[in-house]
Amino acid sequence: AVTGPLVLELELLPFTPPKPVENLSGAERLAEVERVRELGVRKFQAGHIARARRRFERALTVASHRNLFAAVAGTGADPPTPEEAQRLQEHRAALSNNIAACCVKLEEWDDTLTATATTLQIKPEDTKALYRQGLAYNRLSNYDRAKKALKKASRLEAAKEKLADRALLRLIKTELNGVTNQGLQRNREKESETWGGKLQSTGLQETPPAGLIAKAATAIGTAVGVQRKPATESGESPLSP
């Protein structure tokens, strides 16, 4: 065993603060976006979801920066070339989708909708964004919008045929089934409140509109003791960003 003193040698390296975003050229902005995004992916894969989200948000800020004052004053770095601008636009769509993936893991549904909206403004047919949007709407009990988003995602992904992501399609189908089951349950509960409540409270022989009698009877029976099996909810998205 070593019993002598332990000597450590430390070397101080110069620290160069990062350049402000407005002073970055198009190429430098792209490099910074890709660097920070990669850090976010590593955090996500390691299970550090909140930290990953912060990295993605930082990268999105750099990719989305617009220094109008510098452009008018003729200061700052040169604006991105058309090719660089296109790549930054693609990064904005992908980073917003990555943020949405983090929000799904964190069960922050309103933020999920905000992030997917940004992606879908750029890429209206992005199936992962549509899936996550439908997932969020379903958790917020907005079943009509959830069904619309999930049906569109299913149709677009299935149209890719051999290139379709089968795992994503299964997730979409599972979530869509959950939306349908919960939507039907909500309708039964509404009918029970409308017709079941009246018939029980007034004692009058009121006749509901045609087609709802059987449904109302079923709902009333459910309300007085029949145990309804809860709808199965799909898990959060296991998709990596």
Steps between C-alpha positions, in 0.01 A plus 500: 500500500616856424559694821671811364332831419280522191602776262259632237603724215229730360526689176281803449382529142377825347125532480349659194138604552263398221424760238156665514252347258479820298872479431487146363516443128265254334760224512579574866132494592458164333802360684371631834150362439636156415739501796232588757244270339741208529544578870122489534477164327759355738310631802175357361653158442644504853155570643569860603188631330474847656866569422455374146206734455708798608769411245244468222344832595841669495574356156157611377569854621821511298333350192209745521695818576412807298720804566296763318682793662839372383364450149370858486809652661736298286668344802543144612587195292389435146155339473478131410514399135182349352643152553590577862158655558335183369706282734417725796131467411533122500671517838214711638247234401710217644586684822135586566420131454777411742356743754159339451653157568640634827165656594325167440745328735443775758119484443488872427217489250444870431870542424481193276232673294707817476808310381314288246327808362842646414605181322173473308522860382821403322416137416120453502531128424752406769347181640695502829380852574142405410520193725630705793236766436226235505647349815493838675145579390387159626658557843328840512165331418465678166400181323382651172832673433691197622319274258555743211876523562546126550297404194708736287822360646386143432399577142823683417729241658317206339531672160878462525448124451839327526657808657231527768608490865311192625570575865356849458195362322434264792525788746260709294250213474514432873448865586219536246319202653530668840358824362201315353428313824524813714292700254221242513516496879472879510192491271333238721564711808350808332190306396469359850512850650244631247240224485573286802490799734166624367331162514618431854436848644158582351336161472340612174477277199717719280602363165852580381572542130484186288815296510603607851253290702714189505816701562340692785377177657847355481648816649246498784580138575868587505440793735323281759762234540637338188878527509636635175844380396736798470640582160853386445748782458814460300831581663709805431696507179817290517625662183835668525527850353 
